Amino acid sequence: RVHGIFKKGMTASCDQGEILNSILRRKENSRCADCMSRTTGWGSTTFGVLVCIRCSGCHRKLGTHITKVRSTNLDSWTREQLEIYLAMNNEIANNYWEYKLPSEYIRLTESADPKEVYQFIKDKYVAKLYAPKGVTDPATEIIQGKRTKNREASPGEGRSETSSPSDIKPSDPVVSLPKQEKVRDIPQELLEI
């Protein structure tokens, strides 16, 4: 179970549109996580990234045993899926999935060849060519309760069944990959206080 960051009594279905819109409005989610297109209307709920329609097709081509794709406009999302996106963004995801991407790598663009896009996505998420070795990806950490909206957990760090985000003290260390920023721009009324 994902550790909740919704207000008590809030249901995912009645507030889904508002929550997804706030997630899509974040600066860190303004571009596709894979090809840098300016449109992000689809999400890989497995990896916690928002992508364009072309890259969503590449994710679907990988198969549902690798990644599950949802439309931000057409599909319904579970509370757990929304909580993943409330706790992270494309920048956090790419700081993990592209951690070892060579500095001389030329980023994909909206006009990139579809075969090249598919191969990059396959290398990035299936082969994990650019991910740090021995570190759990951010979406999995959220699902396992090792990462919350205000704090990142270090690899291998667990939380007890009785702990909650309020148990975390301001003095607790924050461990993150380089360039990682905190989640922001979430309307306060959507978050637990």
C-alpha atoms as one frame of an Amber mdcrd trajectory, in Angstrom:
protein
   0.000   0.000   0.000   1.222   3.464  -0.842   1.524   5.757   2.172  -1.264
   8.320   1.740  -0.749  11.980   1.030  -4.416  12.818   0.415  -6.509  14.727
   2.881  -8.604  12.454   5.059 -11.879  11.566   3.347 -10.658  12.544  -0.127
 -11.409  10.015  -2.826  -9.339   9.606  -5.972 -12.308   9.451  -8.332 -14.110
  12.641  -7.284 -10.956  14.772  -7.374  -9.020  12.970 -10.130  -9.298  15.729
 -12.745  -8.184  18.452 -10.343  -5.294  16.330  -9.055  -4.099  15.364 -12.540
  -4.330  18.986 -13.712  -2.182  20.131 -10.781   0.348  17.393 -11.603   0.419
  18.355 -15.303   0.891  22.067 -14.449   4.160  21.452 -12.615   7.176  22.887
 -14.415   8.992  19.549 -14.015   6.182  17.788 -15.915   5.890  20.286 -18.779
   7.867  18.077 -21.159   7.737  14.397 -22.052  10.101  12.422 -19.804  11.502
  10.572 -22.816  11.575  12.814 -25.921  11.196  16.290 -24.395   8.018  17.004
 -26.389   5.974  19.842 -24.882   2.914  17.615 -24.443   2.481  15.215 -21.529
  -1.008  13.743 -21.633  -0.067  10.167 -20.777   1.521   8.492 -17.778   3.484
   5.317 -17.229   2.128   4.429 -13.808   4.888   1.849 -13.428   7.699   4.396
 -13.706   5.858   7.515 -12.521   6.631   9.520 -15.663   4.433  11.691 -17.865
   4.965  11.275 -21.584   3.631  12.387 -24.975   1.277  10.250 -27.072   4.124
   8.903 -29.252   6.208   7.804 -26.265   3.098   6.347 -24.584   2.783   4.104
 -27.668   6.396   2.994 -27.198   5.706   2.239 -23.529   2.614   0.219 -24.516
   4.716  -1.669 -27.083   7.015  -2.797 -24.242   4.026  -4.678 -22.792   1.981
  -4.397 -19.611   4.403  -6.722 -17.809   6.962  -3.863 -18.146   4.870  -0.674
 -17.988   1.232   0.320 -17.639   0.102   3.456 -19.481  -2.880   5.690 -18.615
  -4.303   8.759 -20.326  -4.612  11.803 -18.084  -7.884  12.683 -19.852  -9.537
   9.422 -20.865  -8.709   6.877 -18.165  -9.603   6.598 -14.513  -6.689   6.427
 -12.086  -6.476   4.652  -8.740  -5.655   6.524  -5.569  -2.299   4.727  -5.423
  -1.414   5.821  -8.982  -2.244   9.442  -8.152  -0.169   9.274  -4.974   2.892
   8.244  -6.993   2.527  11.331  -9.204   1.847  13.617  -6.242   5.096  12.473
  -4.630   7.323  12.802  -7.702   7.684  14.345 -11.160   9.521  13.831 -14.462
  12.636  15.545 -13.164  12.905  13.217 -10.167  12.249  10.205 -12.400  14.825
  11.266 -14.986  17.412  11.984 -12.298  17.164   8.246 -11.630  16.449   6.712
 -15.071  18.995   8.944 -16.856  21.578   9.148 -14.053  24.343   7.627 -16.232
  23.188   9.079 -19.550  26.406  10.240 -21.235  26.820  14.022 -21.214  27.499
  13.933 -24.964  24.211  12.101 -25.634  22.028  14.105 -28.019  18.520  14.230
 -26.542  15.594  12.936 -28.536  13.302  15.560 -29.986   9.717  15.629 -31.163
  10.947  14.908 -34.707  13.097  11.883 -33.763  12.608   8.670 -35.715  10.019
   6.409 -33.990  12.428   3.442 -34.024  15.063   5.556 -32.296  12.524   6.667
 -29.673  11.417   3.081 -29.005  15.041   1.905 -28.672  15.860   4.727 -26.236
  12.804   3.915 -24.096  13.686   0.214 -24.136  17.309   0.992 -23.161  16.166
   3.405 -20.454  13.493   1.328 -18.686  14.024  -2.331 -19.664  17.815  -2.600
 -19.972  18.248   0.143 -17.318  21.374   1.299 -19.150  21.363   4.746 -17.558
  20.002   3.963 -14.062  22.310   3.746 -11.051  23.133   0.171 -10.066  21.785
  -1.095  -6.745  19.328   1.794  -6.250  15.560   1.333  -6.280  13.660   3.563
  -8.706  11.598   6.415  -7.168   8.142   5.051  -8.097   8.919   1.691  -6.479
  10.187   3.498  -3.360   6.885   5.370  -3.126   4.881   2.157  -3.490   7.030
   0.500  -0.814   6.641   3.515   1.492  10.341   4.413   1.472   9.800   7.849
  -0.094   7.223  10.471   0.811   6.275  13.874  -0.541   8.757  15.647   1.737
  11.595  13.196   2.067  13.541  10.743  -0.039  14.790   7.497   1.453  18.254
   6.178   0.906  18.605   2.845  -0.896  17.625  -0.075   1.324  16.060   2.154
   3.972  12.665   0.904   5.087   9.881   2.303   7.194   8.025   0.491   9.894
   4.378  -0.434   9.398   3.382   2.089  12.062   5.394   5.045  10.794   3.800
   7.862   8.849   5.013  11.044   7.146   4.359  12.944  10.382   6.965  10.724
  12.108   9.693  12.318   9.997  11.500  15.084  11.844  12.896  18.172  10.082
  16.375  17.093  11.196  16.124  13.766   9.308  18.663  13.684   6.482  17.472
  14.023   2.930  19.220  11.643   0.559  18.820  12.249  -3.154  20.485  11.754
  -6.484  22.283  14.792  -7.940  20.110  17.618  -9.327  16.969  16.265  -7.617
  14.442  18.809  -6.402  11.511  18.533  -4.053   7.947  18.239  -5.290   6.188
  21.615  -5.363   3.243  23.446  -6.882   0.684  21.041  -5.401  -2.367  22.866
  -4.088  -2.175  22.633  -0.298  -5.808  21.523  -0.041  -4.876  18.294  -1.896
  -2.260  17.301   0.629  -2.562  15.993   4.179  -1.739  18.553   6.799
